[in-house]
Amino acid sequence: MGEVPPVNKRRQALGRWGEEIATRYLEGRGYAILARNLRTAHGELDIVASKEGMLVFVEVKARSSVDYGFPEEAVSLRKQAHLLAAAEAYLAQHPDSPETWQFDIIAITFRTGQVPEIEHFENVIR
């Protein structure tokens, strides 16, 4: 009988799974994925994508239940500030990027035996 992995390993696996689901979701809606798990001095950008001349920074939040809140609620004001700083670092390193950009959140809730529930919140940080 296998051991149950530590909580942080399960959380990392859920996060990777969520990012894969989000990538497929975005590709299915015509987004081009430019980068995944891009690390900057200010934090990580889960997905950098583009669609119709718009650069989109996507934060992915996946949960196995909503017992402790909905996935999108985990994007606090502090997290938003880090995302903005990371996006600015990306833009500085990619001056040829589109001038218009936005932040989206993809919230995924997985319940055993069910199809994952995906919610896409567009242009959430202003």
N, C-alpha and C positions, 0 to 999 in steps of 0.2 A: 504494500500500500504506500503511495507517494505522500510526501509531506505537503502541507499547504504552504505555498510560498509566502514570504513576509509581506505585510501590507504594502510597503513601498514598491515591491516588485509587481504585485498585482495591479497597483495603481499605474505603474509605468506601462504594463502590458495593456491595460484598458486605454490609456492615452494613445499608445501606438495604434491600437485597433481603431479608436475613434478617428485618428488622423487619416487612416487608410479609407475608412468609410466616407469621411468628409471629402477626400480627394476624388473618390469615384463619383460622389454626389455632384461636386463642382464640374468635373469633366463631362458628366452627363448633361449638364446645363450649359455647355459651350465655353467654359472657362479653360484657359491654358494655364497649366501649373508651371510656374517659373522656378520655384524653390520650395523645399520642405525642411523644417527643423533648422532654420537658418539662425546661427548664433551671432549675436553682436555683443559689444561691451555692455549694452543696456538690457540684455535679455534675449530670449528666443522668439522668433516669428514662426509660428506653426506652419503656415502656408502663405506663399506669395503667389498670386495669380493675376491674370489679366483677362478682361473681357470687353470687347467693343471699345478699345482705347482707354480703358480705366484700369488702373493698378489697384488690386484689392489685397489687403493684408487680412488674413483670416486667422482668428483665434478659435481653436477647437476645444470644446469642453465636453467630456464624456462621463456619464455616471451610470452606475448599475442600479441605482434607485434614486428616488427623490426624497428619501427620508431626511436628508440634511439640506434640502433645498434643490432648486432646479439648476441644471448645469450653467446656464447663462448668468446666474446670480454670483458665480465665482469670479466674474470679471469685475473686480472692485475698482474704485477710483485709483488706488495705488497701482494696480495691474495695468489700468488704462494708461497711466503716465509712463510706465515702463514700455508698453507697446508703442506709444507715440515716439519715445526716444529711440527705440529699436528701428522703427520705420524711418525716422530721420537719418539714422546711420546708414540704412539700406539706400535711401535716396542719394545721400552724399557719395556713396560708392558706385552708384548706377545713375550718373547724370543724364543718360539717354532714356530714362524711364518716362512713362507718360506723366504729363503735368497734373492730371486729375487722378486722385486716389481716395480710397476710403477704407474703413475698418469694418469687417463683418465678424459676426460670431456664428459658429455652427455648434449648436447644442444637440448632443446625442444622448438619448436615454435608452439603455439596454435592459430589458427584462427577460430573464431566462425563458426560452421557449417562444418568444415573440419576435417579430420583426422590429429592428431598432427604430425608435422615433427620432426623426431629424427635424430640427427647426433652424431656419436660416434667418438671422437678424442682420439686416443690411444697414451700412452707414451708421454704426452705433457710437462712434467716438467723434466728437466735433470740436 
